[in-house]
Amino acid sequence: MHEKTFRKTLKDAGLNPYALEMVNLREQCSWVHKDKAEATEKARDLVRGGIYRAARLEPLYPKEMTMSKDVLRDWRRHRGHIRGLQLANSDYKVYLVEKMPTIGGRMAQLSKTFRRSTAPLVY
């Protein structure tokens, strides 16, 4: 919940915002354990682990890269087809895949809308 805040604080201080290791004691100890001694021991272990991981962090830096506008969508359900159309309308080249040679399930019952074909579907 507070990761963005802590990363911004590191960045504002001139430090690498990715040099952050968080230990969530509230949700992993306080809220789940009734036995205080057990929760305290677990908290100590979690903090030790966080310190161990933090000591081994390597700096990360943002990197810009080009991305393909090709999308592979699973046809399994009608939603695969709907989302494929939405992506195609947003200038993505969409490949719909189905493991069977024809459309199955409800889609097969819609013969007037979707013809059966073994050809790959490309929008």
Backbone as ProteinMPNN parsed JSONL, in Angstrom:
{"seq_chain_A": "MHEKTFRKTLKDAGLNPYALEMVNLREQCSWVHKDKAEATEKARDLVRGGIYRAARLEPLYPKEMTMSKDVLRDWRRHRGHIRGLQLANSDYKVYLVEKMPTIGGRMAQLSKTFRRSTAPLVY", "coords_chain_A": {"N_chain_A": [[0.817, -1.182, 0.0], [2.009, 1.235, 0.674], [4.229, 1.367, -0.884], [4.683, 2.974, -3.235], [4.847, 5.523, -2.076], [7.138, 5.288, -0.46], [9.066, 4.734, -2.43], [9.0, 7.145, -3.861], [9.927, 8.867, -1.871], [12.566, 7.949, -1.583], [13.515, 8.588, -4.15], [13.189, 11.414, -4.123], [15.115, 11.982, -2.239], [17.368, 11.642, -3.656], [18.207, 9.085, -4.047], [18.322, 5.722, -5.386], [15.195, 4.727, -6.396], [14.447, 2.109, -6.538], [15.894, 0.717, -4.75], [14.702, -0.554, -2.494], [13.429, -2.44, 0.089], [10.775, -4.066, 1.448], [9.133, -5.054, 4.436], [6.322, -6.606, 5.562], [4.975, -6.38, 8.372], [2.566, -5.905, 9.636], [0.418, -7.187, 8.185], [1.44, -9.756, 7.956], [2.14, -10.594, 10.458], [1.037, -9.129, 12.829], [-1.777, -9.061, 12.269], [-2.451, -11.724, 11.864], [-1.688, -13.473, 13.853], [-2.465, -14.754, 17.051], [-1.002, -15.357, 19.264], [1.322, -13.525, 20.933], [4.082, -13.895, 21.392], [4.792, -15.736, 19.415], [4.174, -14.226, 17.141], [6.02, -12.143, 17.469], [8.471, -13.478, 17.212], [8.245, -14.37, 14.566], [8.147, -11.867, 13.311], [10.715, -10.921, 13.848], [12.189, -12.762, 12.326], [11.25, -12.121, 9.756], [12.165, -9.456, 9.517], [14.935, -9.88, 9.697], [15.258, -11.364, 7.323], [14.492, -9.389, 5.473], [16.542, -7.491, 5.824], [18.711, -9.021, 5.005], [18.041, -9.435, 2.286], [17.982, -6.733, 1.423], [20.631, -5.976, 1.691], [21.735, -7.171, -0.477], [20.679, -6.043, -2.708], [20.669, -4.813, -6.042], [21.245, -1.889, -7.951], [18.548, -0.616, -9.912], [17.502, 0.731, -13.054], [15.369, 2.868, -14.939], [14.332, 1.921, -18.218], [13.928, 2.554, -21.599], [12.145, 1.043, -24.224], [11.278, -0.372, -27.401], [8.14, -1.754, -28.286], [6.338, -4.549, -29.507], [3.336, -4.434, -31.396], [1.829, -6.643, -31.659], [-0.483, -9.139, -30.675], [-1.286, -12.089, -28.947], [-4.096, -13.952, -28.483], [-6.092, -16.066, -26.502], [-8.679, -18.086, -27.594], [-10.597, -19.363, -26.108], [-13.06, -18.588, -24.785], [-15.995, -16.596, -25.359], [-15.284, -14.077, -24.52], [-12.568, -13.907, -25.165], [-12.665, -13.444, -27.869], [-14.087, -11.009, -27.926], [-12.318, -9.295, -26.508], [-10.163, -9.507, -28.216], [-11.173, -8.176, -30.484], [-11.446, -5.608, -29.394], [-8.761, -4.952, -28.924], [-7.798, -5.095, -31.55], [-9.167, -2.96, -32.652], [-7.75, -0.953, -31.485], [-5.454, -0.57, -32.869], [-3.76, -2.82, -32.706], [-2.217, -5.8, -33.879], [-3.891, -8.721, -33.934], [-3.798, -12.077, -32.992], [-5.829, -14.763, -32.805], [-6.093, -17.741, -31.03], [-6.977, -21.197, -30.995], [-7.182, -24.373, -29.596], [-8.542, -26.478, -30.714], [-9.664, -27.679, -33.96], [-11.924, -26.315, -34.762], [-14.194, -23.75, -33.641], [-15.41, -24.055, -30.36], [-17.909, -24.906, -27.808], [-20.279, -22.411, -26.804], [-19.803, -20.707, -28.919], [-19.76, -22.288, -31.219], [-22.419, -22.679, -31.646], [-23.285, -20.407, -32.746], [-23.551, -20.152, -35.604], [-24.293, -18.399, -37.63], [-22.98, -16.112, -37.103], [-20.298, -16.739, -36.628], [-18.292, -18.441, -38.714], [-17.308, -21.835, -39.217], [-13.956, -22.701, -39.414], [-10.688, -23.737, -40.416], [-8.669, -22.102, -40.866], [-6.146, -19.751, -39.766], [-7.102, -17.143, -37.545], [-6.882, -13.816, -38.114], [-6.923, -10.449, -37.377]], "CA_chain_A": [[0.0, 0.0, 0.0], [2.838, 2.431, 0.801], [5.447, 1.221, -1.679], [4.874, 4.153, -4.081], [5.267, 6.631, -1.216], [8.536, 5.06, -0.067], [9.913, 4.89, -3.626], [9.075, 8.587, -4.131], [10.788, 9.444, -0.836], [13.943, 7.624, -1.97], [13.849, 9.38, -5.34], [13.33, 12.806, -3.689], [16.362, 12.082, -1.475], [18.488, 11.434, -4.573], [18.598, 7.671, -4.017], [17.656, 4.866, -6.357], [13.896, 4.361, -5.826], [14.278, 0.654, -6.579], [16.685, 0.142, -3.66], [13.738, -0.595, -1.408], [12.969, -3.771, 0.517], [9.727, -3.868, 2.444], [8.682, -6.184, 5.257], [4.955, -6.28, 5.954], [4.727, -6.978, 9.685], [1.163, -5.766, 10.021], [-0.421, -8.22, 7.584], [2.026, -11.091, 8.08], [2.329, -10.937, 11.883], [0.063, -8.534, 13.746], [-3.164, -9.375, 11.973], [-2.718, -13.155, 11.673], [-1.278, -14.28, 15.012], [-3.053, -14.455, 18.364], [0.092, -15.527, 20.226], [2.264, -12.418, 20.758], [5.456, -14.406, 21.337], [4.956, -16.321, 18.082], [4.176, -13.111, 16.192], [7.285, -11.42, 17.645], [9.536, -14.307, 16.62], [8.075, -14.306, 13.116], [8.527, -10.517, 12.909], [12.18, -10.872, 13.844], [12.653, -13.518, 11.152], [10.944, -11.341, 8.557], [13.079, -8.309, 9.47], [16.254, -10.439, 9.333], [15.217, -11.672, 5.892], [14.479, -8.125, 4.737], [17.896, -6.925, 5.89], [19.546, -9.888, 4.152], [17.728, -9.113, 0.885], [18.363, -5.345, 1.151], [22.1, -5.91, 1.562], [22.12, -7.755, -1.762], [19.993, -5.365, -3.812], [21.473, -4.144, -7.059], [20.446, -0.761, -8.448], [17.813, -0.746, -11.169], [17.287, 2.012, -13.706], [14.335, 2.797, -15.982], [14.867, 1.697, -19.558], [12.911, 2.667, -22.639], [12.315, 0.056, -25.291], [10.151, -0.466, -28.313], [7.344, -2.954, -28.061], [5.534, -5.007, -30.622], [1.898, -4.231, -31.247], [1.19, -7.926, -31.946], [-1.078, -9.743, -29.49], [-1.788, -13.449, -29.086], [-5.238, -14.109, -27.57], [-6.705, -17.381, -26.388], [-10.055, -17.999, -28.074], [-11.42, -20.256, -25.281], [-14.417, -18.125, -24.506], [-16.452, -15.45, -26.151], [-14.519, -12.9, -24.092], [-11.322, -13.866, -25.937], [-12.999, -12.816, -29.138], [-14.448, -9.607, -27.665], [-11.084, -8.56, -26.178], [-9.388, -9.462, -29.457], [-11.723, -7.092, -31.302], [-11.099, -4.33, -28.756], [-7.343, -4.692, -29.184], [-7.662, -4.83, -32.988], [-9.66, -1.587, -32.875], [-6.771, -0.036, -30.901], [-4.258, -0.665, -33.721], [-2.927, -3.984, -32.425], [-2.434, -6.947, -34.748], [-4.344, -9.734, -32.993], [-3.866, -13.467, -33.425], [-6.666, -15.559, -31.914], [-5.728, -19.149, -31.14], [-7.885, -22.194, -30.437], [-6.479, -25.65, -29.714], [-9.35, -27.378, -31.544], [-9.701, -27.193, -35.343], [-13.059, -25.41, -34.929], [-14.616, -23.061, -32.424], [-16.255, -24.934, -29.564], [-18.804, -24.312, -26.823], [-21.354, -21.546, -27.281], [-19.422, -20.08, -30.183], [-20.132, -23.198, -32.294], [-23.854, -22.56, -31.852], [-23.532, -19.127, -33.409], [-23.057, -20.396, -36.963], [-24.553, -17.27, -38.513], [-22.03, -15.06, -36.776], [-18.935, -17.241, -36.717], [-18.231, -19.631, -39.557], [-16.285, -22.8, -38.834], [-12.835, -22.632, -40.33], [-9.418, -24.179, -39.842], [-7.673, -21.068, -41.173], [-5.858, -18.901, -38.61], [-7.879, -15.91, -37.479], [-6.044, -12.623, -37.947], [-7.648, -9.21, -37.648]], "C_chain_A": [[0.877, 1.269, 0.0], [4.097, 2.388, -0.063], [5.713, 2.442, -2.552], [5.39, 5.341, -3.274], [6.739, 6.493, -0.847], [9.481, 5.209, -1.259], [10.074, 6.374, -3.968], [10.001, 9.27, -3.13], [12.256, 9.175, -1.164], [14.389, 8.469, -3.156], [14.08, 10.843, -4.967], [14.624, 13.027, -2.911], [17.591, 11.855, -2.351], [18.991, 10.001, -4.587], [17.838, 6.893, -5.088], [16.322, 4.391, -5.761], [13.636, 2.851, -5.818], [15.109, -0.049, -5.513], [15.821, 0.12, -2.402], [13.353, -2.042, -1.138], [11.968, -3.553, 1.63], [9.404, -5.171, 3.158], [7.318, -5.788, 5.808], [4.606, -6.985, 7.262], [3.252, -6.928, 10.074], [0.331, -6.93, 9.483], [0.136, -9.625, 7.767], [2.253, -11.513, 9.528], [1.177, -10.438, 12.738], [-1.359, -9.022, 13.518], [-3.464, -10.867, 11.929], [-2.369, -14.033, 12.865], [-1.967, -13.81, 16.298], [-1.967, -14.473, 19.448], [1.156, -14.459, 19.979], [3.706, -12.884, 20.633], [5.754, -14.992, 19.951], [5.034, -15.233, 17.019], [5.496, -12.345, 16.267], [8.439, -12.19, 17.009], [9.46, -14.276, 15.099], [8.495, -12.932, 12.595], [10.047, -10.376, 12.858], [12.75, -11.6, 12.634], [12.413, -12.742, 9.857], [11.883, -10.143, 8.409], [14.49, -8.778, 9.105], [16.321, -10.737, 7.833], [15.232, -10.421, 5.04], [15.847, -7.467, 4.71], [18.835, -7.707, 4.984], [19.31, -9.555, 2.674], [18.188, -7.7, 0.525], [19.867, -5.218, 0.941], [22.569, -6.415, 0.201], [21.423, -7.113, -2.956], [20.992, -4.747, -4.769], [20.623, -3.024, -7.643], [19.776, -1.085, -9.788], [17.604, 0.642, -11.743], [16.205, 1.851, -14.763], [14.986, 2.657, -17.355], [13.714, 1.815, -20.548], [13.204, 1.648, -23.716], [11.086, 0.072, -26.187], [9.432, -1.785, -28.061], [6.548, -3.274, -29.309], [4.067, -4.713, -30.349], [1.143, -5.504, -31.641], [0.703, -8.544, -30.648], [-1.563, -11.141, -29.84], [-2.879, -13.639, -28.045], [-5.74, -15.543, -27.636], [-8.183, -17.241, -26.732], [-11.042, -18.651, -27.113], [-12.855, -19.826, -25.075], [-14.75, -16.953, -25.41], [-15.667, -14.192, -25.787], [-13.188, -12.783, -24.839], [-11.537, -13.161, -27.259], [-13.311, -11.334, -28.952], [-13.187, -8.786, -27.393], [-10.183, -8.46, -27.403], [-9.854, -8.341, -30.365], [-11.378, -5.724, -30.717], [-9.645, -3.972, -29.035], [-7.117, -4.355, -30.658], [-8.122, -3.418, -33.321], [-8.73, -0.536, -32.29], [-5.425, -0.153, -31.609], [-3.277, -1.755, -33.319], [-3.232, -5.042, -33.474], [-2.71, -8.124, -33.822], [-4.39, -11.1, -33.661], [-4.696, -14.222, -32.388], [-6.304, -17.017, -32.112], [-6.765, -20.026, -30.441], [-7.216, -23.539, -30.639], [-7.23, -26.656, -30.584], [-9.397, -26.829, -32.971], [-10.886, -26.274, -35.629], [-13.389, -24.786, -33.583], [-15.569, -23.974, -31.663], [-17.21, -24.175, -28.672], [-19.921, -23.512, -27.445], [-21.058, -20.977, -28.672], [-19.829, -20.956, -31.365], [-21.617, -23.096, -32.616], [-24.222, -21.276, -32.597], [-23.071, -19.185, -34.86], [-23.303, -19.215, -37.901], [-23.552, -16.144, -38.279], [-20.592, -15.501, -37.008], [-18.914, -18.499, -37.569], [-17.128, -20.558, -39.05], [-15.183, -22.777, -39.88], [-11.589, -23.162, -39.643], [-8.322, -23.157, -40.128], [-7.404, -20.221, -39.936], [-6.673, -17.61, -38.682], [-6.95, -14.745, -37.188], [-6.891, -11.413, -38.281], [-6.688, -8.207, -38.217]], "O_chain_A": [[0.509, 2.268, -0.617], [4.938, 3.283, 0.022], [6.85, 2.911, -2.613], [6.264, 6.077, -3.731], [7.497, 7.461, -0.912], [10.577, 5.751, -1.116], [11.169, 6.811, -4.324], [10.773, 10.154, -3.501], [13.094, 10.068, -1.039], [15.5, 9.001, -3.169], [15.043, 11.455, -5.428], [15.173, 14.13, -2.919], [18.719, 11.87, -1.861], [20.084, 9.73, -5.084], [16.834, 7.364, -5.622], [16.318, 3.72, -4.729], [12.706, 2.381, -5.162], [15.042, -1.271, -5.38], [16.175, 0.705, -1.379], [12.991, -2.775, -2.058], [12.28, -2.923, 2.641], [9.403, -6.246, 2.558], [7.183, -4.745, 6.449], [4.01, -8.062, 7.253], [2.757, -7.817, 10.766], [-0.382, -7.586, 10.242], [-0.623, -10.594, 7.735], [2.533, -12.683, 9.789], [0.427, -11.233, 13.305], [-2.065, -9.357, 14.469], [-4.635, -11.247, 11.954], [-2.717, -15.213, 12.886], [-2.033, -12.613, 16.582], [-2.014, -13.707, 20.411], [1.821, -14.473, 18.942], [4.472, -12.323, 19.849], [6.828, -14.773, 19.39], [5.857, -15.305, 16.107], [6.034, -11.94, 15.237], [9.287, -11.601, 16.339], [10.483, -14.17, 14.422], [9.132, -12.842, 11.546], [10.592, -9.78, 11.93], [13.682, -11.115, 11.993], [13.27, -12.712, 8.974], [12.344, -9.847, 7.307], [15.163, -8.143, 8.294], [17.301, -10.411, 7.163], [15.898, -10.378, 4.006], [16.263, -6.941, 3.678], [19.657, -7.123, 4.278], [20.261, -9.412, 1.906], [18.728, -7.487, -0.56], [20.318, -4.436, 0.104], [23.685, -6.112, -0.222], [21.56, -7.583, -4.085], [22.029, -4.225, -4.358], [19.414, -3.186, -7.812], [20.356, -1.732, -10.661], [17.538, 1.621, -11.001], [16.128, 0.81, -15.416], [16.056, 3.21, -17.609], [12.648, 1.233, -20.344], [14.358, 1.416, -24.077], [10.0, 0.48, -25.775], [10.036, -2.787, -27.678], [6.144, -2.387, -30.061], [3.62, -4.742, -29.203], [-0.053, -5.449, -31.925], [1.394, -8.484, -29.631], [-2.171, -11.357, -30.888], [-2.622, -13.504, -26.849], [-5.8, -16.147, -28.707], [-8.86, -16.358, -26.205], [-12.249, -18.493, -27.302], [-13.77, -20.642, -25.185], [-13.9, -16.409, -26.116], [-15.414, -13.343, -26.642], [-12.732, -11.673, -25.115], [-10.699, -12.381, -27.71], [-12.853, -10.498, -29.731], [-13.002, -7.715, -27.971], [-9.516, -7.445, -27.605], [-9.037, -7.633, -30.953], [-11.057, -4.792, -31.454], [-9.332, -2.823, -29.346], [-6.349, -3.451, -30.984], [-7.533, -2.754, -34.174], [-8.896, 0.653, -32.564], [-4.382, 0.131, -31.022], [-2.079, -1.625, -33.568], [-4.375, -5.172, -33.912], [-1.857, -8.489, -33.013], [-4.944, -11.26, -34.749], [-4.306, -14.309, -31.224], [-6.218, -17.484, -33.248], [-7.349, -19.638, -29.429], [-6.729, -23.828, -31.732], [-6.627, -27.579, -31.13], [-9.192, -25.632, -33.172], [-10.874, -25.536, -36.614], [-12.925, -25.235, -32.535], [-16.442, -24.599, -32.265], [-17.316, -22.952, -28.759], [-20.455, -23.883, -28.491], [-21.962, -20.795, -29.487], [-20.207, -20.431, -32.412], [-22.03, -23.393, -33.737], [-25.364, -21.106, -33.023], [-22.28, -18.347, -35.292], [-22.575, -19.055, -38.88], [-23.312, -15.323, -39.165], [-19.771, -14.738, -37.519], [-19.471, -19.522, -37.171], [-16.124, -20.092, -38.511], [-15.448, -22.827, -41.082], [-11.45, -23.048, -38.425], [-7.185, -23.32, -39.687], [-8.311, -19.988, -39.137], [-6.896, -17.064, -39.762], [-6.309, -14.697, -36.139], [-7.508, -11.353, -39.345], [-7.081, -7.082, -38.523]]}, "name": "protein", "num_of_chains": 1, "seq": "MHEKTFRKTLKDAGLNPYALEMVNLREQCSWVHKDKAEATEKARDLVRGGIYRAARLEPLYPKEMTMSKDVLRDWRRHRGHIRGLQLANSDYKVYLVEKMPTIGGRMAQLSKTFRRSTAPLVY"}
